[in-house]
Amino acid sequence: MYYYIIAAVIILIDQVTKWLIVRNMQIGENITVIENFFYITSHRNRGAAWGILEGQMWFFYIITAVVIVGLIYYIQKHTKENKVMGVALGFMLGGAIGNFIDRLFRKEVVDFINTYIFSYDFPIFNIADSALCIGVALLFIHMLFFEGKQEKEQA
């Protein structure tokens, strides 16, 4: 249950921040937070990461539904003894559902976090994207450092 609460909190934060952007900013409008590093920029994405597969909504609906079902399955079956994995999957579930809501109701994803890293203009993203990346990183950490240890303890 705890992992679903993580997902729900991420969905809530994601949708509230996107609603604020849509309601208060025009597409392309930019607010400087930290000069030459961090901006709030109203942007829309009709594709996946970096705009790939733009306009392929049915593809995203199907893939996201499969991913959500898979994440729920793994949360139910594999997180009893694997708390790091559960948190990772909760982040991933929240991120997947957050962007799915946008695609379903807006037919595009609202992005607004714009960063420059060593003068590289990183693609604009959102809270759901961040949650997905954090979830994948945690899952990777779990696989590297905890999975083998748990298998040895069970043997």
Backbone torsions as a table, in degrees:
resi	resn	phi	psi	omega
1	MET	NA	-38.7	-179.0
2	TYR	-55.5	-39.1	-176.7
3	TYR	-70.6	-30.8	175.9
4	TYR	-72.0	-30.2	175.8
5	ILE	-67.2	-41.5	175.3
6	ILE	-56.7	-48.5	-179.9
7	ALA	-60.4	-44.1	-178.4
8	ALA	-63.8	-40.5	178.3
9	VAL	-64.3	-42.6	178.4
10	ILE	-62.9	-44.4	179.1
11	ILE	-60.1	-45.4	-179.1
12	LEU	-61.3	-50.8	179.5
13	ILE	-61.0	-43.6	-179.8
14	ASP	-59.9	-49.6	-175.9
15	GLN	-70.6	-36.6	177.8
16	VAL	-65.6	-44.4	-179.9
17	THR	-65.3	-39.5	178.2
18	LYS	-66.1	-40.9	178.0
19	TRP	-60.7	-42.7	178.9
20	LEU	-61.8	-40.5	179.0
21	ILE	-65.0	-49.3	-178.4
22	VAL	-61.5	-40.4	-175.6
23	ARG	-74.7	-33.3	-169.5
24	ASN	-112.4	-6.9	-177.2
25	MET	-132.4	147.1	172.2
26	GLN	-84.3	151.6	177.0
27	ILE	-58.2	130.4	-179.0
28	GLY	92.4	-14.9	178.7
29	GLU	-66.6	146.9	-169.2
30	ASN	-134.3	132.4	174.6
31	ILE	-120.1	123.8	178.8
32	THR	-77.7	126.2	174.5
33	VAL	-102.6	-53.4	173.8
34	ILE	-131.8	113.3	-176.3
35	GLU	-50.7	133.3	179.2
36	ASN	62.8	17.5	179.0
37	PHE	-141.3	-51.1	-171.4
38	PHE	-138.7	125.0	-179.7
39	TYR	-133.4	151.8	168.2
40	ILE	-98.9	115.8	-176.2
41	THR	-129.2	122.6	179.2
42	SER	-74.6	119.3	-175.3
43	HIS	-143.4	151.7	176.0
44	ARG	-124.6	145.2	-178.2
45	ASN	-130.8	120.7	178.5
46	ARG	-99.3	12.8	178.7
47	GLY	-129.2	-152.2	177.0
48	ALA	-98.7	-155.7	-179.2
49	ALA	-52.4	133.3	-179.6
50	TRP	58.8	22.6	175.1
51	GLY	77.8	10.9	-179.8
52	ILE	-67.6	152.2	-179.4
53	LEU	57.0	38.7	-178.9
54	GLU	-57.7	135.1	175.8
55	GLY	82.8	4.4	-178.4
56	GLN	-94.9	56.9	-173.1
57	MET	-59.3	-42.9	-179.0
58	TRP	-62.0	-36.9	175.8
59	PHE	-60.1	-46.4	-180.0
60	PHE	-66.7	-37.2	177.5
61	TYR	-60.5	-48.2	-177.1
62	ILE	-66.3	-50.0	-178.1
63	ILE	-61.3	-45.2	-178.4
64	THR	-65.1	-40.0	177.9
65	ALA	-61.4	-43.3	178.5
66	VAL	-63.6	-43.9	179.6
67	VAL	-62.3	-45.0	-179.8
68	ILE	-61.4	-45.9	178.0
69	VAL	-60.9	-43.5	178.7
70	GLY	-62.9	-42.6	179.0
71	LEU	-63.5	-43.2	178.5
72	ILE	-63.1	-42.6	177.6
73	TYR	-57.6	-49.0	-178.3
74	TYR	-66.2	-36.1	176.6
75	ILE	-62.6	-43.8	-178.1
76	GLN	-68.1	-38.3	-170.7
77	LYS	-97.4	-25.4	-167.6
78	HIS	-127.2	15.0	-176.4
79	THR	-114.9	3.8	-178.9
80	LYS	-58.5	-44.4	-178.7
81	GLU	-107.7	-0.1	-174.1
82	ASN	-119.9	80.4	-175.9
83	LYS	-66.5	-39.5	178.6
84	VAL	-62.6	-43.1	177.6
85	MET	-62.4	-41.3	179.0
86	GLY	-61.9	-43.7	177.7
87	VAL	-64.0	-43.7	178.2
88	ALA	-57.7	-47.9	-179.1
89	LEU	-67.3	-34.2	175.7
90	GLY	-62.7	-43.8	176.2
91	PHE	-61.6	-45.2	-178.8
92	MET	-65.1	-40.8	178.4
93	LEU	-62.9	-45.9	178.1
94	GLY	-60.7	-43.2	178.9
95	GLY	-65.4	-43.4	-179.9
96	ALA	-63.1	-44.9	-179.0
97	ILE	-69.0	-37.8	178.9
98	GLY	-57.1	-48.7	178.9
99	ASN	-73.2	-30.6	177.4
100	PHE	-62.9	-40.8	177.9
101	ILE	-58.7	-44.7	177.9
102	ASP	-60.1	-48.9	-177.7
103	ARG	-62.8	-38.5	-177.8
104	LEU	-70.0	-45.2	-173.4
105	PHE	-98.2	-28.2	-178.3
106	ARG	-106.8	-15.4	-175.1
107	LYS	64.6	19.6	176.3
108	GLU	-165.1	161.6	179.5
109	VAL	-103.9	133.4	178.0
110	VAL	-85.1	121.2	176.3
111	ASP	-116.9	151.3	-177.2
112	PHE	-156.4	-10.9	-179.4
113	ILE	-90.4	113.3	-174.4
114	ASN	-119.0	117.1	-178.1
115	THR	-123.0	150.1	172.3
116	TYR	-116.7	122.1	-179.7
117	ILE	-117.7	111.7	-175.6
118	PHE	51.2	49.3	179.1
119	SER	70.0	2.6	174.8
120	TYR	-86.4	123.4	178.7
121	ASP	-81.6	95.5	-178.6
122	PHE	-65.4	142.9	179.3
123	PRO	-55.6	142.3	-177.3
124	ILE	-68.7	137.2	-176.4
125	PHE	-137.8	-171.8	-177.0
126	ASN	-140.7	-175.9	-178.7
127	ILE	-63.6	-42.1	179.8
128	ALA	-61.0	-43.2	177.5
129	ASP	-61.0	-42.9	178.7
130	SER	-61.3	-44.2	-179.9
131	ALA	-62.3	-41.2	177.6
132	LEU	-60.7	-45.2	-180.0
133	CYS	-65.1	-42.6	177.7
134	ILE	-62.7	-43.2	178.8
135	GLY	-61.1	-44.1	179.0
136	VAL	-65.0	-41.4	178.5
137	ALA	-62.9	-43.1	178.0
138	LEU	-64.3	-39.6	177.7
139	LEU	-63.4	-41.3	177.3
140	PHE	-62.0	-45.2	177.7
141	ILE	-60.4	-44.9	178.4
142	HIS	-58.5	-46.5	-177.9
143	MET	-65.2	-37.7	-178.5
144	LEU	-73.5	-43.3	-168.5
145	PHE	-109.5	-23.0	-173.2
146	PHE	-112.3	-33.7	-174.2
147	GLU	-62.2	-48.2	179.4
148	GLY	-64.9	-38.0	179.0
149	LYS	-63.3	-41.9	-179.7
150	GLN	-68.5	-37.0	178.3
151	GLU	-64.6	-39.3	178.7
152	LYS	-66.7	-38.9	179.4
153	GLU	-66.2	-34.0	-178.5
154	GLN	-76.8	-22.5	-177.4
155	ALA	-78.2	NA	NA
